[in-house]
Amino acid sequence: LEASIIGRADIFIDHFQCIHLQFFNINEKYRGFGHGRQLYLLLEKSLKDALIKVIYIQSTYQSLQFWIKMGYKQSSFAFFDNSIFDDTLIDMQKLLI
């Protein structure tokens, strides 16, 4: 049996008990099967259990609809040019309380 890493999530917790989801990715060959949703919901449950109040993300246009389906709202009208990844980032947040 060969093991594969299908996804990854990196988070940062600030001193206000808020989470910044800095990186969330599912390997391209595993996309479209609900693995991203499963990984996210597991992460969100763990954060709720830890009494985290809000999660902040910066979404690309490519993943914007995924985050909207997960309950995120645009937190500002600011769009940031992320020239390292050649994409525009959209600030979003989700309240967990």
C-alpha atoms as one frame of an Amber mdcrd trajectory, in Angstrom:
protein
   0.000   0.000   0.000   1.487   3.303  -1.107   0.639   6.434   0.901   0.075
   9.772  -0.792  -0.304  13.269   0.546  -3.455  14.618  -1.038  -3.605  18.045
   0.594  -2.109  20.515   3.005  -3.297  23.347   5.241  -1.052  25.834   7.064
  -2.517  28.055   9.765  -1.293  30.867  11.979  -3.026  31.910  15.205  -2.716
  35.548  16.258  -2.924  37.031  19.759  -6.662  37.739  19.285  -7.475  34.009
  18.974  -8.094  34.400  15.249  -6.808  31.989  12.646  -5.142  32.983   9.415
  -5.343  30.127   6.928  -2.172  30.898   5.031  -2.081  27.932   2.683  -4.710
  25.377   1.646  -4.172  23.107  -1.310  -5.323  19.768  -2.663  -3.072  17.902
  -5.079  -4.465  18.394  -8.594  -4.995  14.679  -9.235  -7.251  14.456  -6.136
  -9.381  17.525  -6.865 -13.068  17.171  -7.668 -13.705  14.286  -5.261 -14.654
  16.315  -2.172 -11.281  15.950  -0.442 -10.835  19.731  -0.092 -14.226  20.038
   1.552 -13.471  17.129   3.900 -10.081  18.539   4.880 -11.535  21.992   5.452
 -14.479  20.738   7.545 -12.110  18.681   9.725  -9.936  21.764  10.244 -12.964
  23.953  11.018 -14.311  21.467  13.587 -10.938  21.392  15.349 -10.848  25.189
  15.435 -14.399  25.445  16.788 -13.508  22.909  19.501 -10.545  25.146  20.399
 -12.943  28.131  20.712 -11.482  30.010  17.757 -13.798  32.849  16.769 -12.857
  33.739  13.196 -10.809  32.438  10.273  -9.198  34.791   7.771  -8.054  33.759
   4.312  -6.839  35.339   1.118  -8.485  33.610  -1.814  -7.442  33.527  -5.430
 -10.067  33.933  -8.136  -9.561  30.253  -8.956 -10.675  29.119  -5.479 -13.164
  31.913  -4.717 -16.294  29.796  -5.315 -14.967  27.023  -3.049 -14.554  29.461
  -0.151 -17.982  30.990  -0.740 -19.482  27.472  -0.567 -17.623  26.964   2.720
 -19.390  30.037   4.157 -16.751  32.730   3.697 -17.610  36.354   2.986 -15.427
  38.995   1.428 -14.051  41.021   4.346 -12.936  44.071   2.402 -13.063  45.489
  -1.067  -9.298  45.450  -1.269  -7.739  43.249  -3.891  -4.054  42.579  -3.599
  -1.709  41.824  -6.453   0.392  38.854  -5.448   3.103  39.039  -8.089   5.002
  36.062  -6.650   2.164  33.728  -7.652   0.873  35.923 -10.512  -2.630  36.063
  -9.055  -4.919  38.487  -7.270  -5.843  37.765  -3.652  -9.222  38.557  -2.110
  -9.527  39.028   1.672 -12.237  36.813   3.147 -13.375  35.741   6.614 -15.715
  33.342   8.358 -17.117  33.749  11.860 -17.207  30.504  13.829 -19.323  31.716
  16.781
